[in-house]
């Protein structure tokens, strides 16, 4: 089996952070056996072992054993990977976990059936545990990502009254021995800590998963691209059933919930009635969905603001190779070639 890889956005962000703390950039790259070109695109893949080596080199170079905690505090997931942006666009806290698992292979390619997190009911609340074997085997990654999760969540929900009324988290558990920098854990998590536990995770209030994220975070990238925004306005002015279906599909394509049943509910129709209305216009739901994905993919790629992988996930493909096959079916070419042609103009 080939070595697992991680999205290049993670080592790139760690490198920038360590350099900001006084480390020498080239020295860190050399010690981790990473080339600058490996980090040029956040979608690129870097061997996991090299990311771990970069962590070790950064901790030593900065003389900061708690550097992983500080990295998690300082850098948002939204600034590292599209997965963070997708999570920011989720409607509820529970949806964030679902999106993390749906797109887990964009972070670490552990295999098609490996989740990143799992929710486990407990006696005093809900445990949000790391399910990834790779994360659980590497304490610096646990430190960074659980810290990032806590800090992101506090920032996202800081103005939500229900969140402000609860303690978050209620407790934090770690499978490894207590480190010498426990005081930093106390400062970050502000909750009872348990080391040598049977889990890496956070205990959350029962009601936390139901909290809705603030409306300003609903669209991936803060909004659809300028071109897609124009298309959305055009669709809103249209009066056909197809146009209405497309306007409802567009904001939810990235969630993986773009089903006929979901759209029928949003239109206040039965599935059978929606099917009949579309048939009267000479189309099927599948053709409408496929056509919208095609048009939006062209909009994103020709806008030069979004990479091929980001486009794939924005239009509802959890597997980039499936998007490439669909794009070839639509256009006879590959999305990469279109992007190269656009960038060459």
C-alpha positions as CSV (number, residue, x, y, z in Angstrom):
1,X,0.0,0.0,0.0
2,X,1.3,3.5,-0.9
3,X,2.2,5.9,1.8
4,X,-0.6,8.2,3.0
5,X,-0.5,11.8,1.8
6,X,-1.8,15.0,3.2
7,X,-3.0,18.1,1.4
8,X,-0.1,20.5,0.7
9,X,-2.0,23.3,2.4
10,X,-1.2,21.8,5.8
11,X,2.6,21.7,5.5
12,X,2.6,25.0,3.7
13,X,0.7,26.7,6.6
14,X,2.9,25.1,9.2
15,X,6.0,26.3,7.3
16,X,4.7,29.9,7.1
17,X,3.8,29.8,10.8
18,X,7.2,28.4,11.9
19,X,9.0,31.0,9.8
20,X,6.9,33.7,11.5
21,X,8.2,32.4,14.8
22,X,11.9,32.7,13.8
23,X,12.7,29.4,12.0
24,X,14.7,29.4,8.8
25,X,12.5,28.4,5.8
26,X,15.0,26.5,3.7
27,X,16.4,24.6,6.7
28,X,12.9,23.4,7.6
29,X,12.3,22.3,4.0
30,X,15.6,20.5,3.9
31,X,15.0,18.7,7.2
32,X,11.5,17.6,6.0
33,X,12.7,16.6,2.5
34,X,10.1,18.9,1.0
35,X,10.6,21.0,-2.1
36,X,9.1,24.5,-2.5
37,X,7.3,23.4,-5.6
38,X,5.6,20.6,-3.6
39,X,3.7,23.4,-1.7
40,X,2.8,25.6,-4.7
41,X,-0.9,24.4,-4.8
42,X,-2.9,23.6,-1.7
43,X,-4.6,20.7,-3.5
44,X,-1.2,19.0,-4.2
45,X,-0.3,16.0,-2.1
46,X,2.7,15.7,0.3
47,X,3.8,12.5,1.9
48,X,2.5,12.3,5.4
49,X,5.9,11.3,6.8
50,X,7.3,14.6,5.5
51,X,4.6,16.6,7.2
52,X,5.5,14.8,10.5
53,X,9.2,15.6,9.9
54,X,8.3,19.2,9.3
55,X,6.5,19.3,12.6
56,X,9.5,17.9,14.4
57,X,11.9,20.3,12.6
58,X,9.6,23.3,13.4
59,X,9.3,22.4,17.1
60,X,13.1,22.2,17.4
61,X,13.8,25.3,15.3
62,X,11.4,27.4,17.3
63,X,12.4,25.9,20.7
64,X,8.7,25.6,21.3
65,X,7.4,22.2,22.4
66,X,3.8,23.5,22.4
67,X,4.2,24.7,18.8
68,X,1.4,22.4,17.5
69,X,-1.1,24.0,19.9
70,X,0.0,27.5,18.9
71,X,-0.2,26.5,15.2
72,X,-3.8,25.4,15.7
73,X,-4.6,28.6,17.5
74,X,-3.2,30.9,14.9
75,X,-4.2,29.3,11.5
76,X,-7.8,28.6,10.6
77,X,-8.7,25.5,8.6
78,X,-10.5,27.7,6.1
79,X,-7.1,29.2,5.2
80,X,-5.5,25.7,4.7
81,X,-7.9,23.6,2.7
82,X,-11.2,23.8,0.9
83,X,-12.5,21.3,3.5
84,X,-12.4,24.2,6.0
85,X,-14.5,26.3,3.6
86,X,-17.0,23.6,3.1
87,X,-17.4,23.2,6.8
88,X,-17.8,26.9,7.2
89,X,-20.7,26.7,4.7
90,X,-22.4,23.9,6.7
91,X,-25.8,24.8,8.2
92,X,-25.4,23.2,11.7
93,X,-22.5,22.1,14.0
94,X,-23.5,18.4,13.3
95,X,-23.2,19.1,9.5
96,X,-19.6,20.2,10.0
97,X,-18.7,16.7,11.2
98,X,-20.6,15.2,8.2
99,X,-18.7,17.4,5.8
100,X,-15.3,16.6,7.5
101,X,-16.0,12.9,6.9
102,X,-17.3,13.3,3.4
103,X,-14.2,15.2,2.3
104,X,-11.7,13.4,4.7
105,X,-9.6,12.1,1.8
106,X,-8.9,15.7,0.7
107,X,-7.1,16.1,4.1
108,X,-5.4,12.8,4.5
109,X,-5.8,10.0,2.0
110,X,-6.2,7.1,4.4
111,X,-8.7,5.2,2.2
112,X,-12.3,5.5,1.1
113,X,-13.9,4.2,4.3
114,X,-11.9,6.1,7.0
115,X,-13.8,8.9,8.8
116,X,-12.0,11.9,10.3
117,X,-14.3,12.3,13.3
118,X,-17.2,10.5,15.0
119,X,-19.9,11.5,17.5
120,X,-20.3,9.1,20.5
121,X,-23.1,9.7,23.1
122,X,-21.7,9.8,26.7
123,X,-23.1,10.1,30.2
124,X,-22.7,13.8,30.4
125,X,-22.8,14.9,26.7
126,X,-21.6,14.0,23.2
127,X,-18.1,13.0,22.6
128,X,-16.5,14.3,19.3
129,X,-13.7,11.9,18.8
130,X,-11.0,11.7,16.2
131,X,-11.6,8.6,14.2
132,X,-8.6,8.8,11.9
133,X,-5.9,6.2,12.9
134,X,-3.2,8.6,11.5
135,X,-4.3,11.5,13.6
136,X,-4.5,9.3,16.7
137,X,-1.0,8.0,16.1
138,X,0.6,11.5,15.9
139,X,0.2,13.8,19.0
140,X,1.3,17.0,17.2
141,X,-1.5,16.5,14.7
142,X,-4.0,15.9,17.5
143,X,-2.8,19.0,19.3
144,X,-3.0,21.2,16.2
145,X,-6.4,20.0,14.9
146,X,-8.3,19.8,18.2
147,X,-7.0,23.2,19.1
148,X,-8.0,24.5,15.6
149,X,-11.4,23.0,16.0
150,X,-11.9,24.7,19.4
151,X,-10.7,28.1,18.4
152,X,-12.6,28.0,15.1
153,X,-15.8,27.0,16.9
154,X,-15.5,29.7,19.5
155,X,-14.9,32.3,16.8
156,X,-17.8,31.1,14.7
157,X,-20.4,31.0,17.5
158,X,-19.1,33.8,19.7
159,X,-22.3,35.9,19.0
160,X,-24.8,33.0,19.2
161,X,-26.6,33.2,22.6
162,X,-27.1,29.5,22.9
163,X,-23.4,28.9,22.5
164,X,-22.4,31.6,24.9
165,X,-24.6,30.0,27.5
166,X,-22.8,26.7,27.4
167,X,-19.3,25.6,28.3
168,X,-17.3,24.6,25.3
169,X,-15.8,22.1,25.6
170,X,-16.9,20.3,28.7
171,X,-13.7,18.2,28.8
172,X,-10.8,17.3,26.6
173,X,-9.2,13.8,26.5
174,X,-5.9,12.6,25.0
175,X,-4.5,9.1,24.6
176,X,-0.9,10.1,25.1
177,X,0.9,10.9,28.4
178,X,0.6,14.3,29.9
179,X,3.2,16.7,28.3
180,X,5.4,19.1,30.1
181,X,3.4,22.0,28.6
182,X,0.1,21.1,30.2
183,X,-0.4,24.7,31.2
184,X,-0.8,25.6,27.5
185,X,-3.5,22.9,27.2
186,X,-5.3,24.4,30.1
187,X,-5.1,27.9,28.6
188,X,-6.3,26.7,25.1
189,X,-9.1,24.2,26.1
190,X,-10.3,25.9,29.3
191,X,-11.8,22.6,30.4
192,X,-10.9,19.5,32.5
193,X,-8.0,17.6,30.9
194,X,-7.4,13.8,30.9
195,X,-4.3,12.2,29.5
196,X,-3.6,8.5,28.9
197,X,-7.3,8.3,28.0
198,X,-9.0,5.8,25.7
199,X,-9.9,8.6,23.2
200,X,-8.7,11.8,21.6
201,X,-11.7,14.0,21.7
202,X,-13.9,16.7,23.2
203,X,-16.9,16.3,25.4
204,X,-19.7,18.6,24.2
205,X,-23.0,19.9,25.5
206,X,-25.9,17.7,24.3
207,X,-27.4,20.7,22.4
208,X,-24.2,21.8,20.6
209,X,-24.7,19.6,17.4
210,X,-28.0,21.3,16.8
211,X,-26.6,24.9,16.8
212,X,-26.9,26.7,13.5
213,X,-23.9,28.5,12.1
214,X,-24.2,32.2,11.5
215,X,-25.8,33.0,8.1
216,X,-22.7,34.8,6.9
217,X,-20.9,31.5,6.6
218,X,-23.4,29.7,4.4
219,X,-21.7,29.9,0.9
220,X,-18.5,28.2,0.2
221,X,-15.8,30.9,-0.4
222,X,-18.2,33.4,1.2
223,X,-20.2,33.4,-2.0
224,X,-20.3,31.8,-5.4
225,X,-17.9,33.2,-7.9
226,X,-18.8,36.5,-9.6
227,X,-19.8,34.6,-12.7
228,X,-21.9,32.1,-10.8
229,X,-23.6,35.0,-8.9
230,X,-24.6,36.4,-12.2
231,X,-26.0,33.0,-13.3
232,X,-27.9,32.8,-10.0
233,X,-29.6,36.1,-10.6
234,X,-30.5,35.0,-14.1
235,X,-32.0,31.8,-12.8
236,X,-34.0,33.7,-10.2
237,X,-35.7,35.8,-13.0
238,X,-36.6,32.7,-14.9
239,X,-40.1,31.2,-14.6
240,X,-39.7,27.6,-15.7
241,X,-39.7,24.7,-13.3
242,X,-36.2,23.8,-14.5
243,X,-34.9,27.2,-13.6
244,X,-36.5,27.0,-10.2
245,X,-34.9,23.6,-9.6
246,X,-31.5,25.0,-10.7
247,X,-31.7,28.0,-8.4
248,X,-32.4,25.7,-5.5
249,X,-29.7,23.2,-6.5
250,X,-26.9,25.8,-6.8
251,X,-26.3,26.7,-3.2
252,X,-26.4,23.0,-2.0
253,X,-24.4,21.3,-4.7
254,X,-21.3,21.2,-2.5
255,X,-23.1,19.5,0.4
256,X,-23.8,16.3,-1.4
257,X,-27.5,16.7,-0.6
258,X,-28.6,17.7,-4.1
259,X,-31.2,15.0,-4.5
260,X,-34.6,15.1,-6.2
261,X,-36.3,14.4,-2.9
262,X,-34.6,17.4,-1.2
263,X,-35.5,19.8,-4.0
264,X,-39.1,18.5,-4.1
265,X,-39.4,19.3,-0.3
266,X,-38.0,22.8,-0.9
267,X,-40.5,23.4,-3.6
268,X,-43.4,22.1,-1.5
269,X,-44.1,19.3,-4.1
270,X,-44.2,15.6,-4.0
271,X,-41.4,13.8,-5.8
272,X,-44.0,12.5,-8.4
273,X,-45.4,16.0,-9.0
274,X,-41.9,17.4,-9.6
275,X,-41.1,14.6,-11.9
276,X,-44.2,15.2,-13.9
277,X,-43.6,19.0,-14.1
278,X,-40.0,18.5,-15.4
279,X,-41.2,15.9,-17.8
280,X,-43.7,18.4,-19.3
281,X,-40.7,20.6,-20.0
282,X,-38.8,17.8,-21.7
283,X,-36.2,17.2,-19.1
284,X,-35.4,14.9,-16.1
285,X,-34.0,15.8,-12.8
286,X,-30.8,14.0,-13.6
287,X,-30.3,16.0,-16.8
288,X,-31.0,19.3,-15.0
289,X,-28.4,18.4,-12.3
290,X,-25.8,17.3,-14.8
291,X,-26.3,20.4,-17.0
292,X,-26.0,22.7,-14.0
293,X,-22.8,21.0,-12.8
294,X,-21.4,21.4,-16.3
295,X,-22.2,25.1,-16.6
296,X,-21.0,25.9,-13.1
297,X,-17.7,24.0,-13.6
298,X,-17.0,26.1,-16.7
299,X,-17.9,29.3,-14.8
300,X,-15.5,28.4,-11.9
301,X,-12.6,27.3,-14.0
302,X,-12.9,30.2,-16.5
303,X,-13.0,32.6,-13.6
304,X,-9.4,31.6,-12.7
305,X,-10.2,31.8,-9.0
306,X,-10.7,28.1,-8.2
307,X,-8.6,25.1,-8.7
308,X,-9.7,21.9,-10.4
309,X,-10.2,20.0,-7.1
310,X,-12.0,22.9,-5.6
311,X,-14.3,23.1,-8.6
312,X,-15.0,19.4,-8.3
313,X,-16.2,19.6,-4.7
314,X,-18.1,22.9,-5.3
315,X,-20.2,21.2,-7.9
316,X,-20.9,18.1,-5.8
317,X,-18.2,15.6,-6.6
318,X,-16.5,14.0,-3.6
319,X,-14.1,12.2,-5.9
320,X,-12.0,14.4,-8.2
321,X,-11.5,11.6,-10.7
322,X,-15.3,11.3,-11.1
323,X,-15.4,15.0,-11.8
324,X,-12.7,14.6,-14.4
325,X,-14.6,11.8,-16.1
326,X,-17.8,13.9,-16.1
327,X,-15.9,16.9,-17.5
328,X,-14.4,14.9,-20.3
329,X,-18.0,13.7,-21.1
330,X,-19.2,17.2,-21.2
331,X,-16.4,18.8,-23.1
332,X,-14.2,16.1,-24.7
333,X,-11.3,17.5,-22.7
334,X,-10.0,17.6,-19.1
335,X,-10.6,20.4,-16.6
336,X,-6.8,20.8,-16.2
337,X,-6.4,21.7,-19.8
338,X,-9.2,24.3,-19.7
339,X,-7.5,25.9,-16.6
340,X,-4.1,25.9,-18.3
341,X,-5.7,27.6,-21.4
342,X,-7.4,30.2,-19.2
343,X,-4.3,30.9,-17.2
344,X,-2.3,31.3,-20.5
345,X,-4.5,34.1,-21.7
